[in-house]
Amino acid sequence: MKGPETPEVVARFSFKKDRAHEFNEDGRQVVEMDNLTIEEVIKFSKEFCDSLDNICILIDGSEVVYMTDYLYESSQEGLEGV
């Protein structure tokens, strides 16, 4: 649930080619979702890190964050401490 100071977040999830069909009907590798919180994006990335190649996050329409390194670290560490 968003509060008055919660940034507007749009996340673009890039799925691995062999896993994309599990996340959308037409098998697109890139899926964009809006109206998310940073916490929701992190939770999704932890849960599905083995299916993702990258996540690009647009925060408040201006700040872009790529989570490639975060996904690599999460998959290598088994998500402990992330």
Beta strands, then each sheet from edge to edge (+ up, - down):
strand 1: 9-15
strand 2: 30-36
strand 3: 52-59
strand 4: 63-66
sheet 1: 2+ 1- 3+ 4-
end
